[in-house]
Amino acid sequence: MRELVEYVLRGIVARPELVQVEEAQDDRGTVLRVRVAPEDVGKVIGRGGRMARALRTLVRAAGVRGGRVVLLEIEDGRPRPEAR
């Protein structure tokens, strides 16, 4: 699943070398966290969120086919602020 998302994203973004997909498990199921360059976030989200919705639909459908719940979270490449 992770490889599929990486493949699709590398075809969309301007800086494919910065695409990172991290797979984690939580109480909701499998979560794929996507990080791209800050200037590519708009391309990944798309106009009105259409691209993000399409990516989430693709991931969800592939997960259902495999009998599991898969979610997609999109982040930019900036470091996260520390939790206080």
Sequence and secondary structure as in RCSB ss.txt:
>XXXX:A:sequence
MRELVEYVLRGIVARPELVQVEEAQDDRGTVLRVRVAPEDVGKVIGRGGRMARALRTLVRAAGVRGGRVVLLEIE
DGRPRPEAR
>XXXX:A:secstr
 HHHHHHHHHHH S GGG EEEEEEETTEEEEEEEE GGGHHHHH GGGHHHHHHHHHHHHHHHHTTS EEEEEE
ESS      
